[in-house]
């Protein structure tokens, strides 16, 4: 009987132990995967053969602990020349993957779109990207965690990556570890960001330098460094001042400006001078402005924007971006684009004072999304079992932490800016140069807001002179406009070549 009881105890004890063990077994840790292919691009009549690698790299923290699988697509020239530059590129959001830059201007193929019109449904056309800079540099397209194939692993979670400082850290760690893994520590190094990617860039250039990684150059596409220029916050004039020149340029494009001149840059310069010398002082006066002064400023606002002086006066000279999108073409039942104000679409509520959609995004998103995914899983041979997230917005728990070290005063978030990071890096590295590429018709990150930020860098003129500004008669993604794409390549190539000269 005792033996029988003992056997039962052993049996059930073993079963319970096995059951407990079974309950605690966790899913296997996902591992990094890289898919290789041969690609090529023809630029200026010359064929450049490329080794492409697309997939993920295991990212480790400062204690060598795995924290993420970080997604990327890298293009390496076959038989490269000595000291070939390498460019790390990403989009913004925050929460956007890099496929816009990838298929718009940076990769060996580009999506054909009917700029500035709406595109037909599939099939979409991918063609040789003659505007790429793969003839002068290798390119690594990066997808921050939550986008592309990038996911947290180990004990890490999304909140460890979804924030200003968290993002700067993880992106910088990837760049440092990628350079080491691929034996490129001694290569000339560049980072290129678009939109929020420029806000990130300012932090990354400082973070990398603090860790001994000096950059040869930093490229800012459709930049923003101080979010006050975009907020339209209560009792704050900066956004209204920053937006006016782009609003005027948009009115000029859509023939709403009386006695329109043929030269956009000259017209924009007139608006700059009016903004600085008359509009900004009028806003600063607030309700102390006289009726005579108010009428004079309103008349000039009508002259530069085509929107009636009466409306400007009723608005106390303050028109938000969404209100402008609706107002400019209200008479024809249309609204203009935020990302590119050359685009226009149906205004589904002509009485509304705020826009419901962005025509440029509506016009090109299907082409970019389907064209890229077909290329990614086809030409680049990435497994179709892997899901490429074009954005992180639908990810569980996605919420951006806007706190940034150095932006808090008296226990409050006094600013949301990485401009001091850029100033810090440029003060400590007197050789680094910055290229800022601006679209005249970008109503998402306006060029005058960038000019305001650069003019307020706490640096001597000798340092500010290392910031180069270029302009394009297009919008946020200026490369959808082929003449601007051609100029984009020329400006970027020149910048890289000039920064390589000793």
Secondary structure, DSSP 8 states (H G I E B T S, - for coil): -HHHHHHHHHHHHHHHHHHHHHHH---------EEEEEEEEEETTEEEEEEEEEEEEEEE-TTS-EEEEEEEEEEEETT--TT-EEEEEE--TTTB-SHHHIIIIISSEEE---TTS---SS---EEE-TT--TTTEEEEEEE-TTSBT-EE-TT--GGGTSBHHHHHHHHHHHHHHHHHHTT-TTS-EEEEEETHHHHHHHHHHHHHHHTT---SEEEEES--SBTHHHH--TT--HHHHHHHHHHHHHHHHTT-STT--S-HHHHHHHHHHHIIIIIHHHHHHGGGS-HHHHHHHHHHHHHHH-S-HHHHHHTTT---HHHHHHHHTGGGTEEE-SS-TT-EEE-S-TT-SS-S--HHHHHHHHHHHHHHHHHHHTTT---TTS--BSBSTTSTT---B---TT-EETTEE---B-HHHHHHHHHH-TT-EEEEEEETT-SSS-HHHHHHHHHT-SS-HHHHTTEEEEEESS-TTGGGSHHHHHHHHHHHHHHHHHHH--
